């Protein structure tokens, strides 16, 4: 018979998150150990410095502190947000949390996988044109 023990090994990553204070995070601001906080989560991006499309400088600048605002200002894509999970090492202590909300990528930063978006815009534009034409014809009759 099939044993039903498949659900106790998955999705434990979130539960295993370590808790760090901002003070602890502030000790990691070098190339060898570069941590930063985004939306109250702690990321160790030391191994990502060379790969970051925005360059290592910006990451080093934000290291040891809260990079949420800069991260959101750039409007990182869905792909970037997926990528982050790889570098997640923990979260801030309750007292250090800012409880910022992750509103997802900005409209201009959707990843290429969501080409459907352009089609949606295209469809909407056609609909607006047709509606305008109908109104025009109704008014000029
Ligand atoms: C773990 C954290 C981060 C990851 C995984 C990440 C990933 C990425 C990726 C994949 C891109 C390419 C564009 C995109 O897909 O959105 C990018 C661009 C960029 N990132 Fe980050 N990033 C992180 C943190 C930060 C932080 C804290 C800053 C602070 C300023 C930053 C600044 C930038 C800039 C300036 C660009 C270039 C945007 C452009 O040229 O259009 N990133 N990042």
Backbone and ligand atoms as CSV (ligand in chain L), in Angstrom:
chain,resi,resn,atom,element,x,y,z
A,1,UNK,N,N,0.834,-1.205,0.000
A,1,UNK,CA,C,0.000,0.000,0.000
A,1,UNK,C,C,0.871,1.258,0.000
A,2,UNK,N,N,0.313,2.364,-0.456
A,2,UNK,CA,C,1.096,3.600,-0.539
A,2,UNK,C,C,1.062,4.341,0.799
A,3,UNK,N,N,2.240,4.614,1.313
A,3,UNK,CA,C,2.300,5.335,2.581
A,3,UNK,C,C,2.070,6.835,2.351
A,4,UNK,N,N,1.349,7.491,3.264
A,4,UNK,CA,C,1.049,8.913,3.075
A,4,UNK,C,C,1.944,9.786,3.959
A,5,UNK,N,N,3.241,9.679,3.704
A,5,UNK,CA,C,4.149,10.447,4.549
A,5,UNK,C,C,4.932,11.478,3.744
A,6,UNK,N,N,4.357,11.839,2.589
A,6,UNK,CA,C,5.088,12.713,1.688
A,6,UNK,C,C,5.136,14.170,2.096
A,7,UNK,N,N,4.329,14.630,3.046
A,7,UNK,CA,C,4.267,16.075,3.277
A,7,UNK,C,C,5.064,16.579,4.478
A,8,UNK,N,N,5.896,15.740,5.034
A,8,UNK,CA,C,6.661,16.266,6.159
A,8,UNK,C,C,8.093,16.638,5.813
A,9,UNK,N,N,8.421,16.506,4.548
A,9,UNK,CA,C,9.789,16.874,4.161
A,9,UNK,C,C,9.825,18.160,3.348
A,10,UNK,N,N,8.684,18.516,2.720
A,10,UNK,CA,C,8.692,19.683,1.846
A,10,UNK,C,C,8.370,20.969,2.604
A,11,UNK,N,N,8.605,22.091,1.924
A,11,UNK,CA,C,8.328,23.445,2.401
A,11,UNK,C,C,8.745,23.711,3.845
A,12,UNK,N,N,9.932,23.241,4.173
A,12,UNK,CA,C,10.414,23.524,5.518
A,12,UNK,C,C,11.332,24.733,5.533
A,13,UNK,N,N,11.652,25.226,4.294
A,13,UNK,CA,C,12.640,26.290,4.199
A,13,UNK,C,C,12.256,27.501,5.050
A,14,UNK,N,N,10.979,27.941,4.909
A,14,UNK,CA,C,10.515,29.114,5.646
A,14,UNK,C,C,10.658,28.900,7.147
A,15,UNK,N,N,10.320,27.695,7.611
A,15,UNK,CA,C,10.358,27.407,9.045
A,15,UNK,C,C,11.783,27.414,9.591
A,16,UNK,N,N,12.740,27.074,8.704
A,16,UNK,CA,C,14.127,26.978,9.163
A,16,UNK,C,C,14.834,28.327,9.232
A,17,UNK,N,N,14.139,29.392,8.812
A,17,UNK,CA,C,14.772,30.704,8.767
A,17,UNK,C,C,15.328,31.093,10.130
A,18,UNK,N,N,16.576,31.529,10.120
A,18,UNK,CA,C,17.197,31.991,11.356
A,18,UNK,C,C,16.759,33.427,11.610
A,19,UNK,N,N,16.849,33.836,12.851
A,19,UNK,CA,C,16.463,35.200,13.177
A,19,UNK,C,C,17.719,36.007,13.515
A,20,UNK,N,N,17.885,37.162,12.828
A,20,UNK,CA,C,19.059,38.004,13.047
A,20,UNK,C,C,18.623,39.416,13.445
A,21,UNK,N,N,19.445,40.050,14.268
A,21,UNK,CA,C,19.178,41.453,14.598
A,21,UNK,C,C,19.871,42.317,13.552
A,22,UNK,N,N,19.433,43.571,13.435
A,22,UNK,CA,C,20.085,44.491,12.493
A,22,UNK,C,C,21.552,44.659,12.853
A,23,UNK,N,N,21.826,44.591,14.155
A,23,UNK,CA,C,23.196,44.726,14.654
A,23,UNK,C,C,24.085,43.625,14.072
A,24,UNK,N,N,23.547,42.407,14.041
A,24,UNK,CA,C,24.284,41.266,13.496
A,24,UNK,C,C,24.487,41.456,11.984
A,25,UNK,N,N,23.408,41.881,11.307
A,25,UNK,CA,C,23.487,42.080,9.850
A,25,UNK,C,C,24.565,43.117,9.526
A,26,UNK,N,N,24.650,44.160,10.358
A,26,UNK,CA,C,25.595,45.258,10.131
A,26,UNK,C,C,27.051,44.809,10.162
A,27,UNK,N,N,27.300,43.610,10.691
A,27,UNK,CA,C,28.687,43.122,10.743
A,27,UNK,C,C,29.127,42.516,9.414
A,28,UNK,N,N,28.167,42.370,8.496
A,28,UNK,CA,C,28.492,41.694,7.234
A,28,UNK,C,C,28.408,42.657,6.067
A,29,UNK,N,N,29.447,43.466,5.925
A,29,UNK,CA,C,29.428,44.421,4.823
A,29,UNK,C,C,30.728,44.404,4.032
A,30,UNK,N,N,31.242,43.205,3.810
A,30,UNK,CA,C,32.450,43.073,3.000
A,30,UNK,C,C,32.154,42.167,1.794
A,31,UNK,N,N,33.075,42.116,0.864
A,31,UNK,CA,C,32.892,41.259,-0.314
A,31,UNK,C,C,32.758,39.790,0.093
A,32,UNK,N,N,33.495,39.412,1.134
A,32,UNK,CA,C,33.488,38.014,1.573
A,32,UNK,C,C,32.206,37.650,2.306
A,33,UNK,N,N,31.653,38.624,2.988
A,33,UNK,CA,C,30.413,38.367,3.706
A,33,UNK,C,C,29.520,39.589,3.579
A,34,UNK,N,N,28.640,39.517,2.582
A,34,UNK,CA,C,27.809,40.671,2.248
A,34,UNK,C,C,26.336,40.336,2.455
A,35,UNK,N,N,25.784,40.867,3.550
A,35,UNK,CA,C,24.374,40.593,3.860
A,35,UNK,C,C,23.571,41.863,3.663
A,36,UNK,N,N,22.300,41.693,3.268
A,36,UNK,CA,C,21.423,42.859,3.256
A,36,UNK,C,C,19.990,42.449,3.564
A,37,UNK,N,N,19.220,43.460,3.954
A,37,UNK,CA,C,17.834,43.204,4.363
A,37,UNK,C,C,16.891,43.746,3.297
A,38,UNK,N,N,15.975,42.898,2.864
A,38,UNK,CA,C,14.926,43.350,1.952
A,38,UNK,C,C,13.601,42.804,2.478
A,39,UNK,N,N,12.669,43.685,2.734
A,39,UNK,CA,C,11.368,43.310,3.309
A,39,UNK,C,C,11.518,42.407,4.535
A,40,UNK,N,N,12.363,42.842,5.435
A,40,UNK,CA,C,12.568,42.169,6.730
A,40,UNK,C,C,13.219,40.788,6.642
A,41,UNK,N,N,13.618,40.414,5.424
A,41,UNK,CA,C,14.327,39.139,5.264
A,41,UNK,C,C,15.811,39.432,5.067
A,42,UNK,N,N,16.646,38.498,5.530
A,42,UNK,CA,C,18.091,38.701,5.451
A,42,UNK,C,C,18.670,37.848,4.313
A,43,UNK,N,N,19.445,38.495,3.439
A,43,UNK,CA,C,20.034,37.793,2.298
A,43,UNK,C,C,21.552,37.873,2.364
A,44,UNK,N,N,22.192,36.738,2.090
A,44,UNK,CA,C,23.649,36.714,1.978
A,44,UNK,C,C,23.966,36.699,0.483
A,45,UNK,N,N,24.356,37.867,-0.035
A,45,UNK,CA,C,24.568,37.981,-1.477
A,45,UNK,C,C,26.049,37.929,-1.871
A,46,UNK,N,N,26.894,37.447,-0.925
A,46,UNK,CA,C,28.344,37.394,-1.201
A,46,UNK,C,C,28.645,36.688,-2.521
A,47,UNK,N,N,27.947,35.589,-2.780
A,47,UNK,CA,C,28.234,34.808,-3.985
A,47,UNK,C,C,27.538,35.375,-5.216
A,48,UNK,N,N,26.700,36.374,-4.995
A,48,UNK,CA,C,25.911,36.931,-6.097
A,48,UNK,C,C,26.507,38.243,-6.610
A,49,UNK,N,N,27.492,38.777,-5.847
A,49,UNK,CA,C,28.065,40.084,-6.189
A,49,UNK,C,C,28.493,40.168,-7.654
A,50,UNK,N,N,29.231,39.149,-8.110
A,50,UNK,CA,C,29.758,39.148,-9.480
A,50,UNK,C,C,28.660,39.005,-10.526
A,51,UNK,N,N,27.549,38.381,-10.102
A,51,UNK,CA,C,26.499,38.068,-11.079
A,51,UNK,C,C,25.406,39.130,-11.158
A,52,UNK,N,N,25.331,39.988,-10.159
A,52,UNK,CA,C,24.230,40.950,-10.110
A,52,UNK,C,C,24.228,41.872,-11.337
A,53,UNK,N,N,23.134,41.850,-12.137
A,53,UNK,CA,C,23.102,42.687,-13.339
A,53,UNK,C,C,23.241,44.176,-13.028
A,54,UNK,N,N,22.891,44.573,-11.830
A,54,UNK,CA,C,23.007,45.988,-11.450
A,54,UNK,C,C,24.385,46.330,-10.884
A,55,UNK,N,N,25.282,45.346,-10.879
A,55,UNK,CA,C,26.644,45.586,-10.386
A,55,UNK,C,C,26.810,45.310,-8.904
A,56,UNK,N,N,28.053,45.064,-8.528
A,56,UNK,CA,C,28.313,44.725,-7.123
A,56,UNK,C,C,28.301,45.958,-6.210
A,57,UNK,N,N,28.600,47.118,-6.825
A,57,UNK,CA,C,28.701,48.345,-6.026
A,57,UNK,C,C,27.433,48.612,-5.234
A,58,UNK,N,N,26.288,48.521,-5.942
A,58,UNK,CA,C,25.016,48.849,-5.281
A,58,UNK,C,C,24.720,47.886,-4.135
A,59,UNK,N,N,25.099,46.634,-4.331
A,59,UNK,CA,C,24.861,45.649,-3.275
A,59,UNK,C,C,25.760,45.940,-2.072
A,60,UNK,N,N,27.023,46.251,-2.365
A,60,UNK,CA,C,27.965,46.552,-1.277
A,60,UNK,C,C,27.531,47.818,-0.519
A,61,UNK,N,N,26.979,48.768,-1.276
A,61,UNK,CA,C,26.509,50.005,-0.655
A,61,UNK,C,C,25.392,49.729,0.349
A,62,UNK,N,N,24.523,48.802,0.000
A,62,UNK,CA,C,23.370,48.498,0.862
A,62,UNK,C,C,23.703,47.446,1.915
A,63,UNK,N,N,24.871,46.833,1.794
A,63,UNK,CA,C,25.176,45.714,2.683
A,63,UNK,C,C,25.220,46.135,4.143
A,64,UNK,N,N,24.845,45.226,4.976
A,64,UNK,CA,C,24.827,45.487,6.413
A,64,UNK,C,C,23.631,46.308,6.851
A,65,UNK,N,N,22.767,46.658,5.888
A,65,UNK,CA,C,21.623,47.487,6.283
A,65,UNK,C,C,20.376,47.125,5.479
A,66,UNK,N,N,19.388,48.013,5.577
A,66,UNK,CA,C,18.118,47.736,4.918
A,66,UNK,C,C,18.101,48.284,3.486
A,67,UNK,N,N,18.055,47.383,2.513
A,67,UNK,CA,C,18.112,47.785,1.109
A,67,UNK,C,C,16.746,47.773,0.451
A,68,UNK,N,N,15.699,47.664,1.265
A,68,UNK,CA,C,14.346,47.519,0.716
A,68,UNK,C,C,13.987,48.648,-0.256
A,69,UNK,N,N,14.215,49.905,0.188
A,69,UNK,CA,C,13.783,51.028,-0.632
A,69,UNK,C,C,14.514,51.047,-1.974
A,70,UNK,N,N,15.844,50.868,-1.922
A,70,UNK,CA,C,16.616,50.887,-3.170
A,70,UNK,C,C,16.179,49.739,-4.063
A,71,UNK,N,N,15.955,48.583,-3.448
A,71,UNK,CA,C,15.549,47.404,-4.217
A,71,UNK,C,C,14.230,47.678,-4.938
A,72,UNK,N,N,13.279,48.269,-4.213
A,72,UNK,CA,C,11.968,48.532,-4.809
A,72,UNK,C,C,12.026,49.680,-5.811
A,73,UNK,N,N,12.890,50.682,-5.546
A,73,UNK,CA,C,13.014,51.812,-6.475
A,73,UNK,C,C,13.422,51.338,-7.861
A,74,UNK,N,N,14.262,50.316,-7.902
A,74,UNK,CA,C,14.727,49.792,-9.185
A,74,UNK,C,C,13.576,49.068,-9.899
A,75,UNK,N,N,12.632,48.563,-9.117
A,75,UNK,CA,C,11.503,47.845,-9.699
A,75,UNK,C,C,11.921,46.495,-10.240
A,76,UNK,N,N,12.594,45.712,-9.403
A,76,UNK,CA,C,13.093,44.402,-9.831
A,76,UNK,C,C,11.982,43.500,-10.385
A,77,UNK,N,N,12.362,42.724,-11.380
A,77,UNK,CA,C,11.410,41.848,-12.075
A,77,UNK,C,C,11.015,40.634,-11.239
A,78,UNK,N,N,10.054,39.888,-11.749
A,78,UNK,CA,C,9.638,38.648,-11.096
A,78,UNK,C,C,10.812,37.677,-11.032
A,79,UNK,N,N,11.592,37.639,-12.109
A,79,UNK,CA,C,12.764,36.749,-12.144
A,79,UNK,C,C,13.724,37.089,-11.014
A,80,UNK,N,N,13.950,38.404,-10.813
A,80,UNK,CA,C,14.864,38.833,-9.758
A,80,UNK,C,C,14.333,38.389,-8.395
A,81,UNK,N,N,13.025,38.500,-8.206
A,81,UNK,CA,C,12.421,38.131,-6.917
A,81,UNK,C,C,12.501,36.632,-6.675
A,82,UNK,N,N,12.431,35.864,-7.765
A,82,UNK,CA,C,12.591,34.411,-7.648
A,82,UNK,C,C,14.029,34.075,-7.256
A,83,UNK,N,N,14.945,34.800,-7.907
A,83,UNK,CA,C,16.381,34.597,-7.708
A,83,UNK,C,C,16.792,34.838,-6.253
A,84,UNK,N,N,16.143,35.807,-5.638
A,84,UNK,CA,C,16.478,36.194,-4.259
A,84,UNK,C,C,16.403,35.029,-3.279
A,85,UNK,N,N,15.403,34.158,-3.543
A,85,UNK,CA,C,15.143,33.046,-2.612
A,85,UNK,C,C,16.392,32.204,-2.373
A,86,UNK,N,N,17.227,32.160,-3.413
A,86,UNK,CA,C,18.456,31.369,-3.337
A,86,UNK,C,C,19.424,31.894,-2.269
A,87,UNK,N,N,19.317,33.197,-2.003
A,87,UNK,CA,C,20.272,33.831,-1.087
A,87,UNK,C,C,19.688,34.140,0.287
A,88,UNK,N,N,18.455,33.716,0.490
A,88,UNK,CA,C,17.780,33.968,1.763
A,88,UNK,C,C,18.429,33.149,2.877
A,89,UNK,N,N,18.809,33.836,3.958
A,89,UNK,CA,C,19.405,33.085,5.066
A,89,UNK,C,C,18.632,33.258,6.369
A,90,UNK,N,N,17.756,34.243,6.422
A,90,UNK,CA,C,17.021,34.429,7.665
A,90,UNK,C,C,16.100,35.619,7.621
A,91,UNK,N,N,15.598,35.995,8.796
A,91,UNK,CA,C,14.747,37.180,8.867
A,91,UNK,C,C,15.117,38.013,10.085
A,92,UNK,N,N,14.639,39.250,10.107
A,92,UNK,CA,C,14.984,40.131,11.218
A,92,UNK,C,C,14.203,39.773,12.481
A,93,UNK,N,N,14.743,40.182,13.605
A,93,UNK,CA,C,14.023,40.002,14.861
A,93,UNK,C,C,12.762,40.867,14.806
A,94,UNK,N,N,11.767,40.518,15.581
A,94,UNK,CA,C,10.502,41.252,15.565
A,94,UNK,C,C,10.720,42.747,15.804
A,95,UNK,N,N,11.651,43.074,16.735
A,95,UNK,CA,C,11.822,44.510,17.047
A,95,UNK,C,C,12.495,45.272,15.915
A,96,UNK,N,N,13.283,44.582,15.080
A,96,UNK,CA,C,13.971,45.279,13.984
A,96,UNK,C,C,13.165,45.302,12.695
A,97,UNK,N,N,12.082,44.537,12.666
A,97,UNK,CA,C,11.289,44.467,11.431
A,97,UNK,C,C,10.604,45.796,11.147
A,98,UNK,N,N,10.517,46.128,9.845
A,98,UNK,CA,C,9.846,47.369,9.436
A,98,UNK,C,C,8.455,47.055,8.872
A,99,UNK,N,N,8.191,45.791,8.679
A,99,UNK,CA,C,6.921,45.322,8.132
A,99,UNK,C,C,6.564,46.009,6.810
A,100,UNK,N,N,7.580,46.166,5.950
A,100,UNK,CA,C,7.326,46.734,4.629
A,100,UNK,C,C,6.625,45.676,3.793
A,101,UNK,N,N,5.766,46.150,2.884
A,101,UNK,CA,C,5.003,45.197,2.081
A,101,UNK,C,C,5.649,45.015,0.722
A,102,UNK,N,N,5.763,43.760,0.316
A,102,UNK,CA,C,6.307,43.481,-1.013
A,102,UNK,C,C,5.164,43.579,-2.022
A,103,UNK,N,N,5.197,44.643,-2.824
A,103,UNK,CA,C,4.112,44.844,-3.784
A,103,UNK,C,C,4.405,44.220,-5.145
A,104,UNK,N,N,5.468,43.436,-5.217
A,104,UNK,CA,C,5.799,42.774,-6.472
A,104,UNK,C,C,6.470,43.727,-7.436
A,105,UNK,N,N,6.791,43.227,-8.634
A,105,UNK,CA,C,7.507,44.055,-9.600
A,105,UNK,C,C,6.661,45.227,-10.076
A,106,UNK,N,N,7.332,46.306,-10.470
A,106,UNK,CA,C,6.628,47.453,-11.043
A,106,UNK,C,C,6.121,47.037,-12.420
A,107,UNK,N,N,5.075,47.711,-12.937
A,107,UNK,CA,C,4.503,47.299,-14.225
A,107,UNK,C,C,5.529,47.194,-15.341
A,108,UNK,N,N,6.575,48.047,-15.298
A,108,UNK,CA,C,7.550,48.003,-16.391
A,108,UNK,C,C,8.598,46.907,-16.197
A,109,UNK,N,N,8.534,46.204,-15.062
A,109,UNK,CA,C,9.608,45.260,-14.762
A,109,UNK,C,C,9.171,43.806,-14.847
A,110,UNK,N,N,8.026,43.563,-15.471
A,110,UNK,CA,C,7.623,42.170,-15.584
A,110,UNK,C,C,8.628,41.408,-16.431
A,111,UNK,N,N,8.824,40.142,-16.103
A,111,UNK,CA,C,9.816,39.382,-16.841
A,111,UNK,C,C,9.299,39.017,-18.218
A,112,UNK,N,N,10.224,38.621,-19.077
A,112,UNK,CA,C,9.854,38.329,-20.449
A,112,UNK,C,C,8.852,37.181,-20.536
A,113,UNK,N,N,8.776,36.377,-19.476
A,113,UNK,CA,C,7.857,35.239,-19.523
A,113,UNK,C,C,6.403,35.698,-19.564
A,114,UNK,N,N,6.147,36.961,-19.198
A,114,UNK,CA,C,4.757,37.403,-19.214
A,114,UNK,C,C,4.469,38.251,-20.444
A,115,UNK,N,N,4.744,37.662,-21.602
A,115,UNK,CA,C,4.461,38.343,-22.854
A,115,UNK,C,C,2.975,38.595,-23.010
A,116,UNK,N,N,2.196,37.763,-22.291
A,116,UNK,CA,C,0.734,37.896,-22.396
A,116,UNK,C,C,0.315,39.306,-22.046
A,117,UNK,N,N,1.100,39.948,-21.189
A,117,UNK,CA,C,0.769,41.297,-20.779
A,117,UNK,C,C,0.670,42.239,-21.965
A,118,UNK,N,N,1.635,42.129,-22.901
A,118,UNK,CA,C,1.595,43.011,-24.052
A,118,UNK,C,C,0.365,42.729,-24.889
A,119,UNK,N,N,-0.003,41.441,-24.963
A,119,UNK,CA,C,-1.203,41.093,-25.719
A,119,UNK,C,C,-2.430,41.691,-25.063
A,120,UNK,N,N,-2.439,41.664,-23.718
A,120,UNK,CA,C,-3.568,42.233,-22.987
A,120,UNK,C,C,-3.690,43.726,-23.297
A,121,UNK,N,N,-2.540,44.428,-23.297
A,121,UNK,CA,C,-2.544,45.856,-23.599
A,121,UNK,C,C,-3.027,46.105,-25.015
A,122,UNK,N,N,-2.573,45.255,-25.914
A,122,UNK,CA,C,-2.941,45.385,-27.308
A,122,UNK,C,C,-4.453,45.232,-27.457
A,123,UNK,N,N,-5.007,44.205,-26.824
A,123,UNK,CA,C,-6.449,43.940,-26.867
A,123,UNK,C,C,-7.226,45.101,-26.296
A,124,UNK,N,N,-6.753,45.641,-25.185
A,124,UNK,CA,C,-7.445,46.742,-24.524
A,124,UNK,C,C,-7.455,47.973,-25.435
A,125,UNK,N,N,-6.325,48.225,-26.118
A,125,UNK,CA,C,-6.261,49.403,-27.004
A,125,UNK,C,C,-7.261,49.264,-28.150
A,126,UNK,N,N,-7.331,48.062,-28.728
A,126,UNK,CA,C,-8.265,47.833,-29.833
A,126,UNK,C,C,-9.690,48.057,-29.340
A,127,UNK,N,N,-10.002,47.548,-28.147
A,127,UNK,CA,C,-11.342,47.695,-27.584
A,127,UNK,C,C,-11.686,49.173,-27.411
A,128,UNK,N,N,-10.725,49.957,-26.931
A,128,UNK,CA,C,-10.972,51.392,-26.725
A,128,UNK,C,C,-11.226,52.076,-28.069
A,129,UNK,N,N,-10.448,51.711,-29.086
A,129,UNK,CA,C,-10.629,52.312,-30.416
A,129,UNK,C,C,-12.018,51.994,-30.983
A,130,UNK,N,N,-12.421,50.728,-30.864
A,130,UNK,CA,C,-13.727,50.317,-31.389
A,130,UNK,C,C,-14.832,51.083,-30.671
A,131,UNK,N,N,-14.708,51.186,-29.327
A,131,UNK,CA,C,-15.713,51.898,-28.539
A,131,UNK,C,C,-15.786,53.356,-28.979
A,132,UNK,N,N,-14.606,53.975,-29.204
A,132,UNK,CA,C,-14.571,55.384,-29.609
A,132,UNK,C,C,-15.241,55.561,-30.968
A,133,UNK,N,N,-14.979,54.614,-31.874
A,133,UNK,CA,C,-15.566,54.671,-33.210
A,133,UNK,C,C,-17.086,54.578,-33.141
A,134,UNK,N,N,-17.570,53.665,-32.273
A,134,UNK,CA,C,-19.013,53.484,-32.134
A,134,UNK,C,C,-19.665,54.752,-31.594
A,135,UNK,N,N,-19.019,55.367,-30.602
A,135,UNK,CA,C,-19.564,56.606,-30.027
A,135,UNK,C,C,-19.596,57.690,-31.105
A,136,UNK,N,N,-18.490,57.778,-31.870
A,136,UNK,CA,C,-18.395,58.797,-32.927
A,136,UNK,C,C,-19.512,58.613,-33.945
A,137,UNK,N,N,-19.721,57.368,-34.347
A,137,UNK,CA,C,-20.752,57.100,-35.365
A,137,UNK,C,C,-22.134,57.405,-34.834
A,138,UNK,N,N,-22.369,57.082,-33.551
A,138,UNK,CA,C,-23.660,57.340,-32.937
A,138,UNK,C,C,-23.922,58.844,-32.873
A,139,UNK,N,N,-22.884,59.600,-32.595
A,139,UNK,CA,C,-23.041,61.050,-32.435
A,139,UNK,C,C,-23.181,61.773,-33.769
A,140,UNK,N,N,-22.599,61.196,-34.829
A,140,UNK,CA,C,-22.626,61.910,-36.111
A,140,UNK,C,C,-23.774,61.448,-37.008
A,141,UNK,N,N,-24.646,60.631,-36.485
A,141,UNK,CA,C,-25.768,60.155,-37.280
A,141,UNK,C,C,-26.831,61.237,-37.459
L,1,LIG,C1,C,19.114,39.449,-3.423
L,1,LIG,C2,C,18.934,40.673,-3.879
L,1,LIG,C3,C,18.919,41.060,-5.341
L,1,LIG,C4,C,18.732,40.294,-6.452
L,1,LIG,C5,C,18.477,38.785,-6.548
L,1,LIG,C6,C,18.813,41.190,-7.609
L,1,LIG,C7,C,18.669,40.798,-8.925
L,1,LIG,C8,C,18.672,41.655,-9.999
L,1,LIG,C9,C,18.351,41.279,-11.362
L,1,LIG,C10,C,17.972,39.867,-11.832
L,1,LIG,C11,C,18.462,42.389,-12.127
L,1,LIG,C12,C,18.182,42.498,-13.649
L,1,LIG,C13,C,16.889,43.265,-13.860
L,1,LIG,C14,C,15.681,42.559,-13.292
L,1,LIG,O1,O,15.449,41.373,-13.639
L,1,LIG,O2,O,14.946,43.185,-12.490
L,1,LIG,C15,C,18.886,43.466,-11.263
L,1,LIG,C16,C,19.139,44.753,-11.686
L,1,LIG,C17,C,19.487,45.773,-10.843
L,1,LIG,N1,N,19.540,45.746,-9.479
L,1,LIG,FE1,FE,19.319,44.111,-8.319
L,1,LIG,N2,N,19.059,42.470,-7.177
L,1,LIG,C18,C,19.116,42.423,-5.798
L,1,LIG,C19,C,19.318,43.492,-4.955
L,1,LIG,C20,C,19.516,44.782,-5.339
L,1,LIG,C21,C,19.690,45.897,-4.449
L,1,LIG,C22,C,19.651,45.845,-2.920
L,1,LIG,C23,C,19.881,46.984,-5.209
L,1,LIG,C24,C,20.126,48.341,-4.627
L,1,LIG,C25,C,20.178,49.447,-5.243
L,1,LIG,C26,C,19.832,46.574,-6.618
L,1,LIG,C27,C,20.002,47.387,-7.715
L,1,LIG,C28,C,19.879,46.996,-9.027
L,1,LIG,C29,C,20.091,47.876,-10.160
L,1,LIG,C30,C,20.505,49.349,-10.098
L,1,LIG,C31,C,19.843,47.115,-11.297
L,1,LIG,C32,C,19.986,47.562,-12.747
L,1,LIG,C33,C,18.651,47.989,-13.294
L,1,LIG,C34,C,18.781,48.357,-14.745
L,1,LIG,O3,O,19.884,48.445,-15.282
L,1,LIG,O4,O,17.707,48.521,-15.365
L,1,LIG,N3,N,19.605,45.211,-6.649
L,1,LIG,N4,N,18.994,43.000,-9.985
